[in-house]
Amino acid sequence: MPERPIILFGEPNKSDKSTRGGGTSEIHRPSHSRQSQRLTPMMSNLQRVIATLTESPSGIESERTLVFDVSGSVDNFYTAIKRFGDDADWIFDIPEDFEADDDFYELKSDKTTRKESVTTIGGKVYCVLSNVRAMNEIYTLWEKYSKDKSTIFPYGKTALRDVFDNLHEMRFWGYKERIEETGILQHWQADLQDSTLGEVQCEFELFYRTNEKKRGERELNLSSEIKEVGGKILSSCVIPEIAYHAVLASIPRGVAESLINGNKDLPIVTADQVMFFRPVGQAIVSTTDNAFDSDLHVPATDDILEEPIIALFDGLPQENHPYLQGRLLVDDPDNYASGYIVEARKHGTSMASIISLGDLSEITHVTTRKLYVRPIMKPFPTATGYREELPGDSLLVDKIHVAVRRLFEEDGGRVAPSVKVINLSIGISYRQFDRLMSPLARLLDWISFKYRVLFIVSAGNHIENIDTGITFSDFCTEPIDARDKIFIQHSYNESRNLRLLSPAESVNALTVGTTFEDASPFTPNARQILPCSDGLPAPFSSIGMGMNNAVKPDIIYSGGRSCVSEDLRNGINRTFIKWLDFPTRGPGIASAAPSLVGGSSKRVMYSFGTSNSSALISHESSRCYDTLIEVFQDANKVIPEGHIALLLKAMLIHGSEWGTLSDKYAETLGLTTRQERSNQLHRVLGYGKPDVERAVECAKNRITLIGYGDLKIGDGLQYDLPLPFDFSSKIRRRLTATLTYFPTFVATRQKYRAAQLWFIVENGINKLLDARLNIDWQAALRGSVQHEIFENDSAVVWDEEKSIQIKVNCRGDADDKLQESIPYALMVSFEIKDKIDIDVYTKVASKIATKVSI
């Protein structure tokens, strides 16, 4: 037990929900006559489709998907579509910023003056109209509206008038959205470089229909069309809770080549029930053998506990590796091991090693419980060895869903119900986040709420060659600060191409980006240099933001360094640098490596990337869990099973701050004000790099308290934090508060979170704790984590018997009528930053102890 352990808050007081700050933008819209003029061509197109379908009896029941671009809120549209019953299905809507023009633009606070903004806020609505009747009703209502804005709409559909007022554009879902924008053609093109390949695979993601009968009919029709072109159905999956319906199929080489060559008339392409064609399968690791024999000392496993807290979904590790023996519980119900030769088990072995032991170059602690491992990848032979890949014979969403159910559900096996953290160090390179949540991210969000489990996911890597703008020889001679600026500017300029890889956008998951650091020794040479400073966010790490501009990645953490060398393939100037394959003797994170045939069994490898960062954070979660056990035992309380994952998430984030990185980025990017920093830097830094030591133990000058509970919409809970100090002289003080929660979701709405929780600090006084550091307060409210730091040193009049209150509130977001309670965890630290002899811990703890015990 540490000398100064974390303590529990006293029982919170019930309170009414507070009013949340902020507001929506006011938007200028065109006049009724101008809007009628704008929309007439679009509505005429709808009329032509109606006429075409009406000519054929079978066409009357044909469905079409319409895309509506709407300025402002889409809530009225949602209300109107629900009134269509089975004739229409709301598929989803996503946020969208439109180019401002003379018709639609944002207004300043005076509501009359135009903002100098190039965009205006709105959303895209995707809606399936099941038959001609639904299409015709929308067109008829439009006709009435266009002639007379005051016309009376049918009951329940009046909201369509507001939609017509705010409509930018309307069009039918088609080939561009279904094929061109998913990357499937480029993916197939790469696959077909293999002349022996007779078929390619594809995930057909269908528009999710709420009517089970319609879902079955649409899947049956698609299956027939796939078989008609010589394809085969491999599997299908429906998960209503995340509005997901997909079919996995293989199609002949010739069909894929025909699509690549521009054939847009094949039935599988024009099938109205298909939303997206998606690639399947994903390579994870390099095939290069970079392992070496090691004599590192690893602590014994004599006291390791059987019951796992952490699960790893990854490749199959070498279970009998000397560094991993006795540390793993490998569960392989699919029998992947039968075809998984030892030398191919690189990624799973490395991840299992990092989670269990940390960086082998600097072991500070080891996990006290066994690690549950479920292999979800397979090895595939290549010309240079093996690559590990998500197999193409199953849908990844289905695979993860089944694997999680196996942990917790009786009919799935319930093999490890004690698991509270699942490490998923897999990023889907062809699925960068762009406003629309991927099915896998939606799955993680739903599972987190349902099973109260924390996913720790990697932000994803972008290991592309980088143009430095100067030759390699000049780059090598630049001082390290100048090289840092090159990479900072590169990340800023290329942010659109460095976005999060699915499922890193998951709102409930803890998403981890990478800092360029490790504990391995390394001496640069003339041809291989370290490109930037230790501790800088790695230039290859994905950056945010997340859903509705939420903070992503949540945190950044050590992921290993890599050398760069000159890229000789890029012309005479040769200004490009390339990342080197994993080295044999560093730099990088050191982990166990599988043995080659006839080689030593004590092999180690160095690597870099966001997979390492998420694995190291999972490693730290074990220490946080051990701390929680001690905290609750010391308080004679039973640890709250339904809140453990959230408490762990709060602990892993709580010690995060931007530190000196903020200054370095601000100087390079020309951010001259605190507001500019707070608005811009979180997309790279998240909440910062955590100091986990601060989350597992207090100090003389710092006390940390934790609370937890459940809230329903409209509720509030208030925690008292006594501050028995004299602030009449200048004392630099800091309050850090971290709130984590697992909201349930409305998968089809752009608001997405069914409810939102947030905290406010009450009963403070001016200049006591009112200066925010780091992140913009509005950005901190957009996800499922609110982490804020308040600091001040002003002299104020304060009654030492008084407390401040941290109040946790709950409001409806995507679902104002949600009845379920939302679980949360709260972690709060107060500290005196100045070097003065005040025993903060003892003074606050004694005040907490005199209050009602929880």
N, C-alpha and C positions, 0 to 999 in steps of 0.2 A: 504494500500500500504506500503511495507517495506521501511525503510529509504534509503536503497541502492538497488534498484531493478536491476534485470538483464536487459541488454540493447541489442538492435539489432545491428548487424554489419552494416557497410555501404554497399552500392551496390558493389558486387564483380566485378572484372575485368575479362573479357574473356581471356583465355590463351590456348595455345596448351597443350595437354596431356603430362605429364612427363613420363619419362622412369621408370618403376618399377624395383626395385632391385631383386636380387635372380636369380635362374636359375635351370635347370634340371640336374639330374645326368647323367653322361656318363656311358653306360653299355657295358660290354664286351659280345659278342655273339659268338656262335660256328661257325666254318667254314661251308661252304655250304655242304660239304660231310658229316660232322658230323651231321648237322641238318637233312639231308636226312635220315641218319641212325636212328636218334632219332624218327622221325615222321612216318616212314614207318609202324610200327604196328598200330598206331592210324588211319592212312589213309586206311589201310587194313580193319579195322573194319567198316569204312564208306563205303567201297566198298561192304562188305558183306550185309550191310543194304540195299544198293541200289539194289543189286541182289535179295534180298528177296522181296522187294516192287515191283520190276519190274515183278515178277512172277504173281502178282495179278493185274488185270486191276484197281480195286478199290484202290490198294495200291499206284499206280502211283501218285495220288493226295494227298497222306497222308503227313502230315507235321511232322517234327521232330525238336526238339530244340537242338541246339549244344551249348556247352560251350567251349569257347576258352580262355586259359590262355596266355596272351601276355605280354612280358616285354616291359617297356617303355610306350610310348604314344599309344593309340588306335585310334588316329585320322585317320590314313590311312585306318584302317579297316572300320571305319564308312563311309568313302568316297566310299570304294569299295562296301559295302553292299547296299548302296543307288542305285548303278548302276544295281542291280538285279531287280529293279522294284517290281512288285507284287509277284515275286517268293521268296522274302525273306523279313523279317521284323526284324529290329534292335529292340530288346526288351529293354535291358538296359545294362549298363556296370558299374562295381563298381571297386574302387581301391583295389589293392591286393599286398601285399608284399610276394614274393616267397622266399623259402630257397635258398640262394646262393650255387652254386656248381661250378664245373670246366667248365661248359658251359656258365652259366649266372652269372655275378657278377658285382658289381659297381666298377668304376675306380676312382682313386684320380684325383686331378686337372691336373696332368701331362698327363692324359689320357692313361697311359701305366701301372701304378702300381695298383695292386689290393687293394681295401679298405678292412680293417679288419671288414667287416660287415657280419652278418649271414643271411641278407636278401637282396633282390634286388627288386627294385620298378617295378610295372607293374599293370595290370588290368585284370579283368574277363569280357568277352563279352558274352552276352546271345543273341542268334540269332535264329529265327524261319525260317526254310527253308520249303516253302509251298508245295513242290512237289519234285519228283525224279529229274526233270530237273535241279533244283537249286543244289541239292546234287551232281549230276553228273558233273555239270560244275566246282564246287569246286574241285572235285576229279581229273577231267581231267587237270585242271590248275596245280594242285599239281604234277601230273605225269610229265608234261612238265618241271616244275620247278626242280623236283628232278633229272632229267637227265641233265638239262642245265640251270644254273641260269640266263643266259643272254637271255633266250627265250622271245619272244615278247608276251605280254599279250594283250587281247582285249582292245579296247578303254574304259577308265573309270575304268578298273579293274586292272591296273598296281599296284595299292596299295596293292593288295593281295600278290605280291612278297615280299613286306616289312613285311606283316603279317607272311608269311612262314619263313622269316628270324628270326622273334622275337617270334615265337610260342613255348611256353613251353609244352602245352598239349592241346588235344582236346578230348571231350567226349560228349556223349548224356546225356541230362537232364533226370533224372530218379527218382526212388523211394526214394533214400536217400535225395535228395534236396526237393522233393515234400512232403514227409511225415516225415522222421526221424528227420530232423533238425528243424522242426517247433514246436515240443512239443505237437502236437495234440494227440498222443497216450497216453502220460502221463496224459494229461488233461482229456481225455475220461475215462481213468482208474480210476481217482479220482471221476469223476461224477458217474460212474457205481457202486461205493460203495453203492449207494442208490438202493436197490433191487427193488424198485417200479418204477424206471425210465425205461420207455419203448422205449425211443429214445434219441438220442443225436444230438446236432446241430453242424454245421460246415460251415465255410466260404470257398468256393472254389474260390480262386483268380486265374483268368485266365490270360494267356499271352495276353497282350493288343495288338490287331490287328488294324492297322490304317485303314484298309478297313472295312467299316461298314457292308457290306454284309457278309464278313468272320466272323466278330464278332457275327452276328446273327446266322449264321450256327453253329459256335462252341458252343454257349450257348444252342441252341436247341438240339444239339447232347448230351451235358452234361446233360441237363434236362431229356432227355430220359433215359440215363444210371442211373441217380439217381432214377427215378421212377421205373426202371426195378428191382432195389434191394429193392423196397418198401419204398423209401424215398419220401419226399415232398419238393417242392420248396416254400420257404417262401417269398423271395424277390430277386431282382437283381439290380445292379447299374452299370452304365457306366458314367465315367467323363473323357472325352477325354483330357482335359487340364492337368490332372495329370497322364495320361496313366493308368487308373484304370478300371478294369472290374471284377466284382465279382458276385457270386451267393450264396445266403444264403439258406441252406437246412437242413432238419432233416433227419436222417437215422435211421433205426431200431437198437435196442440194439444188436441183434444178428450179424448184419453186422459190427458194431463197435468192438464187441468182436472178430470176425473173423480177423479183421485187427490187433488188439492188439496181437493176437496169431500168427501173421506172414503171413497171406494170402496176397500175393502181386499180385495176378492175377485177382482181381475183376476189371471190366471195369472202375469203378470210380477212381481206383488207377492208372491204366495204360493209362487213357485218356490223350492224348498228349497236349490237350489244357489247362490242369490244371497246373498252376505254383506252387501253394502252397495250402495245407490244413491248415486252421487256426482255432483255437478255437474261440468261441464267448462268450460274457458275461464276466463281470468282477466285483467281489465284491470290495467294496470301504471301508466300515467302520466296526469296531467292533460292535458286538451286545450287549456288556456289557453296562448296565445302570450306568453311572458314573456322572449323573447330580445331582445338589443340589439346594435348594432354595436360592435365592439371594436377597439382598436389595441394590445392586449397583445402583448408580445414573447415568443415561444416559441423555445427553442433549436432549431437546425437538426438534421437527421437524417443528417448526412454519415457518421457512424461507426456507425449503427445496424446490428445484426447480424440476419441473416435468420432464424435458427433460433429459433422462439418457445419461451419457457418458460411463459408464461401464456396461457390460453385464456379467452375470454369467450363464454358462451352467453346471448344476450339479443336485443334488437331489432337491426335492420340499421342500422349507423351511416352517416353521410355520409362515405364513404371519401375524397372529394377535398376535405374541409374543410381550409383552409390549416393549421390546427393539427394535423391528423391525417395529412396527406399523407406517404407514405413510412413510416408507423408501423404500419400494419395489414396483416394477411393475411386477407382476407375470403373465407370458404369457404361458398358458397351452393348446395349440391347440390339443394335443393328449389326453387330459382329463385324465392325470395320477393321478390327485387329487382324482378321484372317488375311487381309490383303495389304496390310500396312507394315512394310518392312522397316526394321529399326532405323536405318540410315535416313529414312524419309520423315521421321518423327521430329522435325526441327521446331516448328512453331509451338506445338503443344508442350514439348519438353521445356522450351525456353520460358513460355508463359507460366507453366506450373512451377518452375524454379524461381522466377521472379516473385510470384505471389507468395510462395512458401518461405523464401529465404531473402528476398530483396536483391540488391546488386551484389553479386559475389565478390566484387572488388572491395566492398566495405560492408560486411554484415554487421548490423547493429542489433537486430532482434530477429527471431524466427516465429512463425505462426505456431500457436499452441494447440491447434486442432487440425485434423486432416482436411485436405482439399478434395472436394468432390469434383470429378472430371467426367464430362460427357463429350466424347468425340463427335463432331458434326462435320468434319472435313475428311477427305480421302486423298491418298497420294496418286499422282498421275505421272508416268514416265515421260521424260523429255530427252533431247539429245545430250544434255549435260548432266542428267541425274533425275531428280524427282521434284515436282512442285506439289504443294498441298492446296486443295481447292474444295470449295463447297460443291458437292456433287450435283450434277445436272438432272438427276432422276427424281428429285423431290423439290417442292417449293420451300424456300428458306423460311418463310413465315410459318408454314405448317410445321416444319422441322423444329423451330424454336418453341412453338406453341406446345407441341407434343412433349418436348424435352422438359418444359416447365411443369406441365401437368404431371409428368412422371415424378417430379420432386414432391408435389403437394397433394395430388388427388388419389383417392383410394383406387379408383378404376384405372388409374395410370400407373400404379405401383407404389406410390407414396414412399419412395426410396430414401429421401433426405428432407423431411419436412422442417428440419432445424435450420436450413439455409436461409440467410438473410441478405446475402450479397451474391450477385451473379456477374462475373466478369465476361464481357463480350468484346474482345479486341479484334473485331472484324469490321472493316469499312468497305462498302460497295462502291468501287471507283466510278462506275457508270451512273451512279445515282447521287449526284450532288443536290443538296437541298436548295430548292427555289420556291418558297412559299407553300407548296403542297406537301403535306406530311406523307412520308413513305409508309406503306402498310406495315413494314417492320417496326418503324418508330411508333406508330399507333398501337401496335401489339405490345411493345414494351410499356407504354403508358398505361394501357388497360391492365396488364399483368401486375404492374407495380401496385396499383390500387387494389386489385382483387386479392392478391396474395401478400401484400405488405412486404415486398422484396425490392431491394435497391439494385438496379442495373448500373454497373460502371462500364462505360463504353469509351472507346478511343475516338477522337475527333476525326481521324483519317489522315493519311499522308498524301502529299503531292510531290513525288520524287522526280520532278522534271528538271531539265537543265535550265540554268538561269543566265540571262544576259546581264552582265555587270556593267556594260557600257565601256569597259576598258579592257585592254589585253590582259592575259593571265599573268604575264610577267609584271605588268604594272600593278595588277590587283595584289600580287604577293608582296609588293613593296609598300603598299598603302598601310598606314597605321591602323590598328585594330578598330579604333573609333570610326574611322572613315569607312571601313568595310561594314561595320554595323549599320551605318547610315544607308549603305547600298541595299542591304537586305530589308531594313525597315521600310524604305521607299518602295522596294519591290513588292512587299506584302500589301502595302497601301494601294499601289497602282494596279496590282493583279488580284485584288480581293475578290472580284467576281469569279475568277477562275480557281480560287483557293477555298471554295466553300466547303462546309461540312459534308462528310460522306455518310449516307444512311447506315445505321440508324442514329447518328450523333445528334440529330435535331430533336430526338425524344425529349419531351418536356420533363418527365418524371425521372429520367436517367441522370446520373452524374457524368457529364461529358468532360473528358480530360484532353487538353492540348499538351504540347510538348515544349519544354525548355531545353536548350542546347547545353547539356551538362551531364556529367557522370563522374565516377570516382577512379577511373582507369588512368594509369600513367601514359603519356604520349609525348614524343618529341617530333615536331614537324620536320620535313625535309624539303628539298628544292622543288620536288614534283608533287608533293602531297602536303597540303596545309589545312589547318582549321580555319574555316572561312569567317568566323565571327566570335564574339566574346562568349565565354561561359555564362550561362544563365539567361541569355537572350532568348525570347520565343523563337523556336526553331523555324527557319525559313521554309521547311517542308511541311509544317503542321497546318492543318485546316483551321480556318478562322470563321467567325460567326457573321451574321447573327442567327438566332433560331426563329421558331414560330412567332409571328407577330412581333418580330424584332426583340425577342427575349434574349437575355444574356447567354451566349454560347460561344466557345466552350465555357462551362461553369468555372473551371480552374485550369491552370497550367502546371505541369510538374516535370521533373527530370525524365528525359527519355533517351539520353545518349547523344554523343557527338559523332560526327562523321567528317572525314576529310573530303576535300574537293580537288579535282585536277582539271587541266585544260581539256575542253571538248574539241578534238581535232577535226570534227566533221562539219563545223559551222563556218566555212568560208575563210577568206584571207585574214580578216581582222581577228578572228578567234577570240571574241569577247565572251563567249559562253563558257560556263564552268559546269561540271557534272559531279554528281555525288558518286562516291566510290562504293563498290560492293563492300559488304561487311568485312572488316579486317580480321586478321588472325591474332594480332597482339594489341588491339585497341586502336583508337578510342572506342567507347561505347559502353553499354550496360552489359556486364558479364553475367552469363547464365549457363545452366547445364545444357549440354548438347548431346544428341544421340551418337552412339558409337558407330564407326564404320566397321565393316567386316574385318576381323583380325586386329582391330585397333584397341587402344586403351578404353576401359569403361569409364574412366574419370575424365570425360572430355567437357570442355567449356568453350563457349562462343561469345563474341561481342556483337552487339546489334544496336540499332537506333530506330526511333519511330514512336508514334503515338500508342502503339500496342504496349510498348514498355511502360509508358507513363500510366496508362490505365491499370496495368498489372501491379506497378509499384503502389498506386493508390489503393488497390484491393489489398495489397500486403499491409498497408497502414490501417485498413479497416479492421484487420484482426486485432491489432493493438488497441484500437478504439473500443472494440467489443469487450476485450478483457478489462478495460478501464470501466466501462458501464457496469459490468458484473460487480466489480469492487464497490462502485458508487452505491448501487442499490443494496448490496449486502451490508455495507456500512450503515445505511439508513434503515436497515431492517424492513426493506420493501421488496416485493416481488417485481422482478423486471417486467415491464409491459411488452409482451410479445408483439402486439400489433403496432408498436411504435419504435421497435429497435432499429429497423432499417432507416427510418427518418432521423432518429437520434445519431446514427452513424453518419448519415449524409451531412447533418449539421456539424458534427465534429470534424469531418474531413474538409469542410469549407471554412470553418470558423476562424482559423488562423490566417486567412488569405488577405493579402493587400498588394497594391501595385509597387510600393517602394520606389526605388530609384529608376525603375523601368519607365515610370510615368514621365520623368524628366527627360530621359533619353529620347523617347518617342515624340514628346512635345517639341523638343528642340529640332529634331529632324523634319517633322511634318509642319512646323510653323504654327503650332497650337499655342496661342498666347494667353488664353484665359482658362480659368478652371472649368467653365462651362464647356468650352471646346474639348478639353481633355475628357471630361466626364461623359460627354456625348459620343466621342469617337473611339476611345481606347479600349472599351470593354469588348469590342468585336475581335480584338487580338488577345487581350490580357484576361478576358473574363473577369472574375472577381480577384484574380491574382494567383500567386503561388502560395499554397498553404504552408504554414509552420505547424505541423501536427503536434509538436511538443506542447504548444499552447493549448491544445484541445484535450490533452490527457492529464495535465497537471497544472495547478495554479502556482503562484509565486507570492512572495511577501507583498509585492506592490500590485498584485493582480488577483482578482477572484472571478471564478466562472461558475455560473449556475445554469441548470437545465430544467426545462418544463416540457410538458407534453399533454395532449388531450385530443378532443374531437369537437368540431364546431359544425353547426347547421347554418344555413343562410339566415342572416339577420342577427346572429349571435355575436357576442364579444366576451373575451375573458381578459382580466387585468392582473398582471403580476407586479408585486411590490418589490422594489429594489432600494433598500435603505442606503443612504449616503451620509454616514455620521462624521462629516469632515468640515473643517473650517476653510471656506473658499474665499475669505476676505482678502487674501493676498494672492498674487499670481501663482497658480499651480497648474501645470499642464496635465490635463486629465483626458481620458479616452473611454468611450463606451462603444463596444462592438456587439452587434445583435445579429443573429442568424436565425431565420425562420425557414423551415422546410415543410412541405406538405405534399400529399399525394392526391391531387384532385382527380375525380373521374372526368370523362370527356364526352363531348358530342362530336363524333368523328366527322360529321358532314358539315360542321359549321366553322367559319373562319375564326370565330372567337375561341373555339376549341375547348378550353377549360369550362367545365360545367359550372364551377364556382372558383372564386378567388379569395385567398387569405392574405392578409397583410398586417404588419404591426405599425404602431405609432408610439412615440415616447411622449407621455403626458406628465403634467405637473412639474415640468422643468421650467426654468425661468430664462429670460433673455441672457444669452452669453454663458449659460451654465454648460450645456451640451447641445449646441445648436448649429455647429459648423460641420458640414458633411465633408468627408474625404473620399477620394476616388470616384466611384461610379455615380452617374446621374440617378436621382431617386426614382424617376419615372421608369427608367430601364430596369431597375431592380424589382419592379412590380409586375413585369410582363410574363414571367415564367412561373416556376413552382419553388423558387428560392428567392428570399429577400435577405441580402447580406449587406449591412451598412455599418460604417464607422463614423462616429461623431467625436469631435475633439475641440477643446477650447482651453484657454489659459487666462481668461479675463477674471479679474477680481469681482466677486458678486456677494451679495448678502444672502446667506443660506442658513436655515435652521437645521442644526445637526440631528434633530429628531425626525426630520422629514424624509420622505422617500420619493423617488420618481416611479412612474408606472410604465410598464411596457404592455401595451394593450394589443391583443390579437383579435382581428375582426374577420368576418366571413360575409361575402356578398355573392349573389348570383351573377354568372357571367354568360355562358352560352345557354344555361338552363336556369331561369329564374324560379322554376317550380321544383327544383331538386329537393328530394326529401332525405337523401342519405347524408350522413355525417362525414366530414372530411377530417382525416387524421393529420396531426401536425406535431412538430418538435421545435422547441425554442432553446437557443443557447445564447447567453448574455455574459459578457465580460466587462468588468469595470477595472480600470487601472490608473495609477498615478505615474505619469511618464517621466517627471522630473526626478533627479537623483536626490531625493530627500527621504529621511527615515520615518516613513509612515507605514504601519503594518495594516495595509488595506485588507488583507485576507481575514485577519482575526477580527477586526472591527466590524466588517460587514457580516461575517459568518455568525458572530454572536448575536447580532440583531435579527438575522434570519431565524436562528434557533429559538428566539423568544416568541416568534409568531407561530401561528397554527402550523403544525407539521403536516406534510403531505403523505 
